[in-house]
Amino acid sequence: SLEAYYPFNGNANDESGNSYHGQLGDNVTTSKFPTKTTDRYGDPDKAFYFDGGDYIALNKFVTFNSISEITVCTWVLSTNTSNNKFIISFDRSESFRLALNDDVNTNVGWDTTDSSRTTTDDLGTPDSYEDGNWHHICGWYKSSASSDDKKIFVDGAKVAPLSNNNAHSGRSLGTNRRTKQYGFIGWGSEAPSFDGNGNVHLDDFMIGKIDEVRIYSRALSNSEISALYMREKP
């Protein structure tokens, strides 16, 4: 169920076997390229640093009514608390995004819109994790869940929601506003095609490090998410 996997081993390739490869910026303008940097183990060129003017365009898209369940996990490090920082985005108003201090939640945000186009849910954590340390952050959704169809996990533990909710009433994510909604890492996406030429939210960019981005096509169990964190933590 590992649909896309970006370990950032010196590049932005998808190593899941599905070839949803990433492209640094527009593939031309180096100022739009994130910089290779040390990862959480201190190994060089094994993560990317985003300075607020760069992104990775993903050759992967969401279509209408296509996501009945999903888990998105990544490692992030940030100390900037003043900016809306989108970690990975397939446009919150059209499908989903995972963010730090986004334009709705002052802490971690897991924001989703379902196929009805009338229900957008912005789930946030009670605490911030922009403390200069690496944190493992996951957004989770399962349309058939009897309670808590959305969850946020940080460092292997569920931190939101604080009370039961079923935000999307059994509907799948993905609206029909665009035929295809392509994703970005490090910026908010409004891209209808894989062109790498922008279509971004103007002020919603990452400032900090991102590593090990994983997109699963199912809702992992709590124990699976905990085990993933324990296996990869520094």
KEKE-3310 file (N, C-alpha, C; in steps of 0.2 Angstrom, whole numbers, plus 5000, padded with zeros to 4 digits):
npx = (5004:5011:5011:5018:5035:5047:5062:5073:5086:5098:5091:5074:5067:5054:5053:5045:5042:5032:5035:5031:5039:5048:5051:5063:5058:5055:5063:5073:5076:5087:5085:5073:5075:5075:5087:5100:5103:5108:5101:5091:5099:5111:5117:5125:5117:5104:5092:5080:5082:5071:5069:5059:5056:5056:5052:5046:5039:5027:5025:5012:4995:4978:4962:4944:4934:4942:4949:4947:4953:4969:4986:4998:5014:5029:5045:5050:5058:5058:5060:5054:5041:5032:5027:5015:5017:5017:5019:5016:5006:4991:4982:4972:4958:4954:4958:4968:4980:4995:5002:5013:5008:4998:4987:4975:4976:4986:4995:5001:4993:4980:4972:4957:4946:4931:4922:4910:4911:4907:4911:4924:4937:4947:4958:4968:4982:4984:4997:5012:5026:5037:5052:5065:5069:5069:5054:5041:5028:5011:4997:4980:4967:4951:4937:4927:4928:4920:4921:4931:4936:4947:4964:4978:4995:5010:5027:5024:5013:4995:4989:4978:4961:4955:4943:4929:4926:4917:4922:4919:4908:4908:4912:4923:4939:4943:4938:4928:4933:4944:4951:4963:4973:4988:5002:5013:5028:5033:5027:5011:4999:4991:4990:4985:4991:5007:5018:5027:5028:5024:5008:5005:5001:5003:5009:5012:5023:5036:5048:5062:5067:5063:5060:5060:5046:5031:5017:5003:4991:4981:4973:4984:4986:4986:4997:5005:5009:5016:5026:5033:5038:5046:5055:5062:5067:5079)
npy = (4994:5006:5019:5030:5036:5046:5046:5055:5053:5061:5065:5068:5057:5045:5030:5020:5011:5015:5026:5039:5052:5066:5083:5095:5111:5121:5114:5121:5134:5138:5144:5140:5128:5116:5114:5101:5093:5089:5074:5068:5059:5065:5063:5068:5076:5069:5074:5088:5105:5119:5135:5144:5149:5139:5122:5105:5098:5086:5071:5066:5064:5068:5063:5065:5060:5050:5045:5035:5031:5035:5038:5049:5052:5060:5066:5081:5097:5112:5129:5141:5150:5159:5159:5152:5136:5124:5107:5095:5096:5093:5102:5109:5113:5105:5092:5087:5092:5093:5102:5114:5126:5132:5141:5140:5132:5135:5127:5110:5106:5096:5095:5093:5090:5084:5074:5080:5093:5102:5101:5105:5100:5106:5100:5102:5102:5103:5107:5115:5110:5116:5117:5116:5103:5086:5079:5067:5066:5063:5062:5056:5047:5039:5034:5025:5024:5022:5031:5046:5049:5056:5059:5065:5061:5062:5059:5045:5045:5047:5063:5072:5070:5078:5075:5064:5063:5064:5069:5069:5061:5048:5050:5050:5058:5072:5083:5088:5099:5101:5091:5084:5084:5090:5087:5096:5096:5106:5117:5126:5118:5122:5115:5110:5102:5093:5103:5110:5124:5133:5139:5140:5142:5159:5163:5152:5143:5131:5133:5126:5109:5094:5077:5059:5057:5049:5041:5032:5021:5017:5017:5017:5007:5012:5005:5002:5015:5019:5010:5012:5025:5022:5014:5022:5033:5045)
npz = (5000:4999:4991:4986:4988:4995:4998:4997:4994:4989:4978:4971:4968:4967:4976:4978:4968:4959:4951:4953:4951:4958:4954:4955:4958:4944:4936:4930:4934:4946:4959:4963:4967:4981:4993:4995:5010:5027:5035:5048:5055:5053:5041:5026:5012:5012:5014:5011:5011:5013:5008:5007:4995:4986:4979:4977:4963:4960:4950:4951:4954:4961:4958:4955:4969:4974:4985:4997:5008:5017:5021:5026:5028:5035:5039:5048:5051:5059:5063:5061:5065:5060:5048:5035:5033:5021:5020:5012:4998:4989:4986:4998:4996:4986:4989:4999:5011:5021:5034:5043:5054:5046:5035:5042:5054:5068:5072:5068:5054:5046:5032:5023:5009:5003:4991:4989:4988:4997:5010:5019:5030:5043:5052:5067:5078:5096:5100:5095:5084:5080:5084:5081:5081:5074:5069:5067:5057:5053:5043:5043:5035:5034:5026:5030:5043:5059:5069:5072:5058:5053:5058:5067:5069:5079:5081:5082:5090:5092:5091:5088:5083:5098:5102:5097:5080:5064:5050:5036:5034:5028:5015:5000:4997:4986:4974:4960:4954:4947:4933:4936:4950:4954:4965:4976:4986:4999:4996:4993:4982:4967:4955:4939:4931:4927:4927:4934:4934:4944:4949:4963:4980:4986:4998:5005:5009:5013:5026:5031:5035:5026:5025:5020:5014:5013:5005:5008:5002:5010:5026:5039:5053:5071:5078:5067:5063:5074:5075:5063:5066:5077:5071:5062:5069:5075)
capx = (5000:5015:5009:5023:5040:5052:5067:5077:5093:5101:5086:5067:5064:5049:5056:5040:5041:5027:5038:5029:5045:5047:5055:5065:5056:5053:5068:5077:5078:5090:5083:5067:5076:5077:5094:5101:5105:5109:5095:5090:5105:5117:5120:5124:5113:5099:5086:5080:5080:5067:5070:5053:5055:5057:5047:5046:5033:5026:5022:5007:4989:4972:4956:4937:4931:4947:4953:4943:4958:4976:4990:5003:5019:5035:5050:5051:5062:5057:5060:5050:5034:5028:5024:5011:5022:5014:5024:5014:4999:4987:4977:4967:4951:4952:4959:4971:4987:4998:5006:5015:5006:4995:4983:4969:4978:4992:5000:5001:4986:4978:4966:4954:4940:4928:4919:4904:4914:4904:4913:4931:4938:4953:4960:4974:4985:4984:5003:5017:5032:5043:5056:5072:5070:5065:5047:5038:5021:5007:4990:4977:4960:4948:4930:4923:4929:4914:4922:4937:4938:4953:4968:4985:5000:5016:5031:5021:5007:4989:4988:4972:4957:4954:4936:4927:4922:4917:4921:4916:4902:4909:4913:4930:4942:4944:4933:4928:4934:4950:4951:4968:4975:4994:5005:5019:5031:5036:5022:5004:4998:4985:4992:4981:4996:5013:5023:5033:5029:5020:5002:5006:4998:5008:5013:5011:5029:5040:5054:5064:5069:5059:5063:5056:5039:5027:5010:5000:4984:4976:4974:4988:4984:4990:5003:5009:5012:5021:5032:5037:5042:5051:5061:5066:5068:5086)
capy = (5000:5012:5022:5035:5036:5050:5046:5061:5051:5065:5067:5068:5051:5040:5024:5015:5007:5017:5031:5046:5055:5073:5088:5101:5117:5121:5110:5126:5140:5135:5147:5137:5121:5115:5112:5095:5095:5083:5071:5067:5055:5069:5061:5073:5075:5064:5077:5094:5111:5123:5142:5149:5151:5133:5117:5099:5096:5079:5069:5062:5068:5066:5064:5065:5054:5044:5043:5032:5031:5037:5040:5053:5053:5063:5069:5088:5101:5119:5134:5147:5150:5165:5158:5146:5131:5118:5101:5092:5098:5092:5108:5107:5114:5100:5085:5087:5095:5092:5108:5117:5133:5134:5147:5139:5130:5138:5121:5105:5105:5091:5099:5089:5092:5078:5074:5084:5100:5107:5099:5105:5100:5108:5097:5104:5099:5108:5110:5116:5106:5120:5118:5114:5096:5082:5076:5062:5069:5059:5064:5049:5047:5033:5036:5020:5024:5023:5037:5049:5047:5059:5059:5067:5058:5065:5055:5039:5045:5051:5070:5075:5075:5077:5071:5060:5067:5061:5075:5069:5057:5042:5052:5050:5064:5073:5086:5088:5106:5100:5084:5081:5089:5088:5089:5099:5096:5112:5123:5124:5117:5123:5113:5105:5097:5092:5107:5113:5131:5137:5137:5139:5147:5164:5164:5146:5139:5128:5135:5121:5103:5089:5070:5053:5058:5042:5041:5025:5021:5014:5020:5012:5006:5015:5002:5003:5021:5019:5005:5016:5030:5019:5011:5028:5039:5046)
capz = (5000:4999:4984:4984:4993:4993:5004:4996:4994:4984:4973:4972:4965:4970:4977:4979:4962:4955:4947:4954:4953:4959:4950:4959:4956:4937:4933:4926:4939:4952:4965:4965:4969:4987:4994:4999:5017:5032:5038:5056:5057:5052:5035:5021:5006:5012:5015:5007:5015:5009:5011:5006:4988:4982:4980:4973:4959:4960:4945:4954:4955:4964:4954:4959:4973:4973:4991:5002:5014:5015:5027:5023:5034:5034:5044:5046:5056:5057:5069:5059:5067:5058:5041:5034:5030:5018:5019:5005:4996:4983:4987:5003:4994:4981:4991:5005:5013:5028:5035:5049:5055:5040:5036:5046:5060:5070:5073:5063:5050:5041:5030:5018:5006:5000:4984:4989:4987:5002:5016:5020:5037:5045:5059:5069:5084:5101:5101:5089:5084:5077:5090:5079:5082:5069:5071:5062:5057:5049:5042:5042:5034:5033:5025:5033:5051:5063:5073:5070:5051:5052:5064:5066:5073:5079:5084:5084:5094:5090:5095:5086:5087:5105:5104:5091:5074:5057:5046:5029:5033:5024:5008:4998:4996:4979:4971:4953:4951:4941:4931:4939:4955:4955:4971:4978:4992:5001:4994:4992:4975:4963:4949:4936:4927:4930:4923:4938:4933:4948:4952:4970:4985:4986:5004:5009:5008:5019:5028:5036:5032:5025:5023:5020:5013:5012:5004:5008:4999:5015:5033:5043:5060:5076:5079:5061:5063:5080:5073:5058:5069:5081:5066:5059:5074:5076)
cpx = (5004:5015:5015:5028:5046:5057:5073:5084:5097:5097:5079:5064:5059:5052:5051:5039:5036:5029:5034:5034:5044:5052:5057:5063:5053:5058:5073:5080:5080:5087:5076:5068:5078:5084:5095:5105:5106:5102:5095:5096:5111:5121:5119:5120:5107:5092:5086:5078:5076:5067:5065:5052:5056:5052:5049:5040:5033:5023:5016:5001:4983:4966:4949:4936:4936:4950:4948:4947:4965:4979:4996:5008:5026:5039:5051:5055:5061:5058:5057:5043:5029:5025:5020:5016:5018:5019:5022:5007:4997:4981:4971:4960:4949:4953:4962:4978:4989:5003:5008:5012:5003:4990:4976:4971:4985:4997:5000:4993:4986:4972:4963:4948:4937:4924:4913:4905:4911:4907:4921:4932:4945:4955:4967:4976:4985:4991:5007:5023:5038:5048:5064:5074:5066:5059:5044:5031:5017:5000:4986:4970:4957:4940:4925:4923:4922:4915:4929:4940:4945:4957:4975:4990:5007:5021:5028:5015:5001:4989:4982:4968:4957:4948:4934:4924:4922:4916:4918:4911:4902:4911:4921:4932:4943:4938:4933:4930:4940:4950:4957:4971:4982:4997:5011:5022:5034:5032:5015:5002:4991:4986:4988:4985:5003:5018:5028:5033:5025:5014:5002:5002:5004:5013:5013:5017:5032:5046:5057:5066:5063:5062:5058:5048:5036:5020:5007:4993:4979:4978:4978:4985:4988:4997:5008:5013:5017:5027:5036:5041:5048:5057:5065:5068:5076:5088)
cpy = (5006:5014:5026:5035:5040:5050:5052:5058:5054:5067:5067:5062:5047:5033:5018:5010:5009:5023:5037:5051:5063:5077:5094:5107:5116:5117:5115:5131:5137:5138:5144:5130:5121:5113:5106:5097:5088:5081:5071:5063:5059:5067:5066:5071:5070:5067:5084:5100:5116:5130:5147:5151:5145:5127:5111:5098:5089:5076:5064:5067:5064:5067:5064:5059:5048:5042:5041:5032:5032:5039:5043:5054:5056:5065:5077:5091:5108:5123:5140:5146:5155:5164:5152:5141:5125:5113:5098:5094:5096:5096:5106:5108:5109:5093:5085:5090:5094:5098:5109:5124:5135:5139:5146:5137:5133:5133:5117:5105:5100:5093:5095:5092:5085:5079:5078:5091:5105:5106:5099:5105:5101:5106:5100:5101:5105:5111:5111:5112:5109:5122:5117:5107:5092:5079:5072:5064:5065:5062:5057:5051:5040:5034:5031:5020:5026:5029:5039:5046:5051:5059:5062:5064:5062:5061:5048:5039:5049:5058:5074:5070:5073:5074:5068:5065:5063:5066:5075:5064:5051:5044:5051:5057:5065:5076:5085:5094:5105:5092:5080:5086:5087:5090:5092:5097:5103:5118:5121:5123:5119:5120:5108:5101:5097:5096:5110:5120:5135:5134:5135:5144:5152:5163:5158:5141:5136:5132:5130:5115:5098:5082:5065:5054:5051:5044:5034:5026:5018:5018:5015:5012:5010:5012:5002:5009:5022:5015:5009:5022:5027:5016:5016:5033:5039:5044)
cpz = (5000:4992:4981:4990:4991:4999:5003:4997:4988:4978:4975:4969:4970:4970:4979:4973:4957:4950:4947:4955:4954:4955:4954:4955:4948:4933:4929:4930:4945:4959:4967:4967:4977:4988:4998:5005:5021:5034:5045:5059:5056:5045:5030:5015:5006:5015:5011:5012:5010:5012:5010:4999:4983:4983:4976:4970:4958:4954:4947:4955:4958:4959:4958:4962:4973:4979:4996:5009:5012:5021:5023:5029:5031:5040:5043:5052:5054:5064:5067:5061:5065:5051:5040:5030:5027:5017:5012:5004:4989:4983:4992:5001:4989:4984:4998:5005:5020:5029:5042:5049:5049:5041:5039:5053:5062:5072:5067:5060:5045:5038:5023:5015:5002:4994:4984:4987:4992:5009:5016:5027:5038:5052:5061:5076:5089:5102:5095:5090:5081:5082:5088:5080:5076:5072:5065:5062:5051:5049:5040:5040:5032:5032:5029:5040:5054:5067:5071:5063:5049:5059:5062:5071:5073:5083:5087:5088:5091:5094:5093:5082:5094:5107:5097:5086:5068:5052:5040:5028:5028:5016:5006:4997:4989:4976:4963:4950:4945:4940:4935:4944:4957:4962:4971:4985:4993:4999:4993:4985:4973:4956:4945:4931:4930:4925:4927:4937:4938:4950:4959:4974:4987:4992:5008:5008:5014:5020:5033:5031:5031:5022:5023:5020:5010:5011:5004:5005:5004:5022:5037:5050:5065:5077:5073:5061:5068:5078:5067:5061:5073:5076:5063:5063:5075:5083)
residu = (SER:LEU:GLU:ALA:TYR:TYR:PRO:PHE:ASN:GLY:ASN:ALA:ASN:ASP:GLU:SER:GLY:ASN:SER:TYR:HIS:GLY:GLN:LEU:GLY:ASP:ASN:VAL:THR:THR:SER:LYS:PHE:PRO:THR:LYS:THR:THR:ASP:ARG:TYR:GLY:ASP:PRO:ASP:LYS:ALA:PHE:TYR:PHE:ASP:GLY:GLY:ASP:TYR:ILE:ALA:LEU:ASN:LYS:PHE:VAL:THR:PHE:ASN:SER:ILE:SER:GLU:ILE:THR:VAL:CYS:THR:TRP:VAL:LEU:SER:THR:ASN:THR:SER:ASN:ASN:LYS:PHE:ILE:ILE:SER:PHE:ASP:ARG:SER:GLU:SER:PHE:ARG:LEU:ALA:LEU:ASN:ASP:ASP:VAL:ASN:THR:ASN:VAL:GLY:TRP:ASP:THR:THR:ASP:SER:SER:ARG:THR:THR:THR:ASP:ASP:LEU:GLY:THR:PRO:ASP:SER:TYR:GLU:ASP:GLY:ASN:TRP:HIS:HIS:ILE:CYS:GLY:TRP:TYR:LYS:SER:SER:ALA:SER:SER:ASP:ASP:LYS:LYS:ILE:PHE:VAL:ASP:GLY:ALA:LYS:VAL:ALA:PRO:LEU:SER:ASN:ASN:ASN:ALA:HIS:SER:GLY:ARG:SER:LEU:GLY:THR:ASN:ARG:ARG:THR:LYS:GLN:TYR:GLY:PHE:ILE:GLY:TRP:GLY:SER:GLU:ALA:PRO:SER:PHE:ASP:GLY:ASN:GLY:ASN:VAL:HIS:LEU:ASP:ASP:PHE:MET:ILE:GLY:LYS:ILE:ASP:GLU:VAL:ARG:ILE:TYR:SER:ARG:ALA:LEU:SER:ASN:SER:GLU:ILE:SER:ALA:LEU:TYR:MET:ARG:GLU:LYS:PRO)
# end
